[in-house]
Amino acid sequence: MALADFLENKPVLKTERLTLRPLLPSDVPALKEWMTDKTMYTYWGKPAGKTDKNPELLFQKSGKPAKIFHWGIAWSETDKVIGEAWIYLIEKNRMAKIAFRVAPACQGQGIATEAVQAIVNFCFTHTELQRIWTDVDVRNVASWKVLEKCGFTREGCIRQGKMVNTWCDYYIYGLLKSDRGVR
């Protein structure tokens, strides 16, 4: 399979405890529970935007296919969305950036690690992606520990660089398909 196979029909990923799936308008109440929490944006690189403050706006965009994956992270048992994850900035179907966030009430339970592992497995098994990378504020210890648990390598530190809209020190992490032994 290839990335092009998923442009219109976004994949649903399942783990032991989670379902990663496209967000639905019925998720708005769950999203409002945590997306408006200011602590969610401490290391996000920017303050809460319009759709963070009003998640219903997520569903007013046109539905044309895009080369991006945006999953809601939901408990499998209840289907309640407790986080989000993205694969985006896809370059030449070879390299992409990953981002993730989990509701403050659900942090520290291995949810981000479980979700990132599922995404990496999907990308390296079902698409032609060869590299997944991200940047993370050096102060965001929880996120860089998730990345390291998932096999990402800290490739460098940018000192006082611009991460989204924030000037800070940040790490660059990367993971190659060949690092995982997948061909």
N, C-alpha and C positions, 0 to 999 in steps of 0.2 A: 504494500500500500504506500501511498504518498500523501504529502500534505494536501495536495489538491483534492484528494478523496474526502477530506474533512471540511472543506470550505462551507458547504451547505448543511451537512449533517455532522454537527459537533459530537465528539465522542463522550460517552458517559463512562467514567472510571470508577471501579468499586474496589474497596479495600476491606479489611476485616471489620472496621467500624464506620467507614465513611463512604459516601457517594459523592463524586465530583461530577457535577452536571451543569448544564446551562441554567442561568437564573430565570425565574418565572415571575410574573407580576404578583403571584400569591406569596412570594418570598419577601415582599416589601415590609410587612410588620416585623419579621425576624431581622431584616437588615437594619431597620430603624433602631432596634435594640442596642446595636453596637457600633454602627457606622458613624453615629454622631458623637461618640465618646472621643474627647480631645486626646486622650492618651494613645489612640490609634495612630496619630499623626506625629508623635514625638520624633520618630526616626524615618518617617515616610518620604521626606524630602520636600514636602509641601503641606500646607494646611488642608483641611477638608474642603473639597470643591462642591459645586452645585449638586452633582449626583450623589456625593457622600452625605450631604445634608438632606437631600430629597431623593431617595433611591427610586421612587416611582418614575423619575426622569430617565432612568436606564431603559425604560420600555417605550419611550417616545421616539427613539432613534429609528432610522430606516433599517429594515431587515435585510439589506443586501449583503451577500457573502463577503467576509473579510478574512484576511490571512492573519488571524489572531485567535487564540483560545482563551476564553474567560470562563472559568468554572466557579460555581458556588460550591463551597465545601459544606456538605450536610451530614448530619448523623444518619446513618443507614436506617436505624430503628425508627426515628421520628420524622425524617426528611427535613428537619429544621436546619436552615443555613446558618453556619457559625463561622464562616470565613470565605475568603475568595483566593483564587490563584489564577495566574496568567502565564501564557507563553506568547510573547509578542516581539516586535522588532525583528521579525524573521528576515534574514538576509540570504538571498539566493538559495533558499530551501536548505541551507547548510548550517546556519547558526541562528540562535534565538536567545532572547532574554527571558528569565523567569522572575516572577514576583509572587508574593504570597502574604496573607495576613489572616489572623485568627482573632475572633472576639476576645476581649480581655478576660471574660469569665471562663473561657475555655483554654486559655494559654497554660503551658506547663504540663500538658497531658499527652504530648507526643503527636498531636493532631497535625501540626505543620510538617513534621518529619514524615509521617505516614502519607500525607498528601503529596509532598515533593517527590518521595520515592515512587509513587504511582505515576506521577506526571513524567518523571525521567524514564521510567520503564516504558510508558506509552510512546514517548518521543523517540527513543532509541530502538524500539521494537517495531513500531508501525509507521514511522516516517523516515525520511532521508536525512533528518537532522544529524549532524556530527558533533556539534558543540552546543552546550547550554551554559549561559553565563549570567551573572548578575553583579550588582554593586550593593554594598550594605554599609551603613554608617558604622564606624568602628565602635561606637558606644552601644550598638544594638547586639549585645552579646548573645541573646537568645537566638536571633536569626542566623548569626554566623555559626553558632553551634549546630543548628538544624542543617545548614549547608554541609558542614564538615561530616556530620553523621551520615549524610546522603552521598558522601564520596567526593564532594567538590573540593578543589584545591584552591587555597588562597594564592592568587597569582601576583598580588602586589597591593600596595597602599598608595592611594592618591592623597597627597597632603593639601588641605585647604582647596579642594576642587569643588566643582559645582555638581551636586547630585540632585537632579530634577531642578528645584528652585532654591536649594539650600547650599550654602558654602560650608563644607565640613571635611574632615578626614574620612575617607571611606576605603573599604577593601574591595578588590575585584576578585570574584570567585569564578572558576570555570570547571566544567566537567566535559570530557570527551567521551564519545561513544566507545572508543577503544580503551578508555580507562575502565569501563565496565565489562570488558571482554565480549562485547556484542559486535558482530560483524555485519 
